[in-house]
Amino acid sequence: GENVEQHPSTLSVQEGDSAVIKCTYSDSASNYFPWYKQELGKGPQLIIDIRSNVGEKKDQRIAVTLNKTAKHFSLHITETQPEDSAVYFCAARSGGYQKVTFGTGTKLQVIP
Amino acid sequence: DVKVTQSSRYLVKRTGEKVFLECVQDMDHENMFWYRQDPGLGLRLIYFSYDVKMKEKGDIPEGYSVSREKKERFSLILESASTNQTSMYLCAITGISGNTIYFGEGSWLTVV
């Protein structure tokens, strides 16, 4: 089955700096890669996603890149703010809707 | 706004007790899921259901069962709770497209 590795497990940045979280996947059939943000005491929420036919996608301060050849994808957050502090999960979907495999999470702390 | 409601947010149960975790959605979505979230392990799929009375095992079904008698309600059952089932449990739904997974707020279960 699919295996998704996520690094780093914790990340501290100064407010205004950029943050990058990286994930690798193993199944070349994976075709959809969402990113979720989980704030303290809440369930994860989708923040951005990318499909396998696209190399990069941006939404304001958030961007995701995908390298299908190397089987890795990354989340980039620019101009970080304290409200960006949360746990971030990457995921990969191969096959049907049920086959979504999540990474182990990255705890991002933005220091004011 | 999508609503996935997990009625029990915090539970403390004794070893050997039968535990029910309830999840209700208001989106008329077909697919419902139960995940378990543990530090360093990410989100792991326990069971999912794509229709009333239908269920499929996920990656870690041992020690759990599920029930879906109505489209909007999906229950996770721990027949005989054990301490290694202490965890956060997340209910989730997707629509027909299966792209965006909407999560509930989570149920924190402690088994003593």
Interface residues (C-beta under 8 A of the other chain):
Chain A: G1 V4 Q6 S9 Y32 P34 Y36 G41 K42 G43 P44 Q45 L46 D49 F89 R93 G96 Y97 Q98 V100 F102 G103 T104 G105
Chain B: V4 N31 F33 G40 L41 G42 L43 R44 L45 F48 Y50 E56 G58 D59 L90 A92 T94 S97 G98 N99 T100 I101 Y102 F103 G104 E105 G106
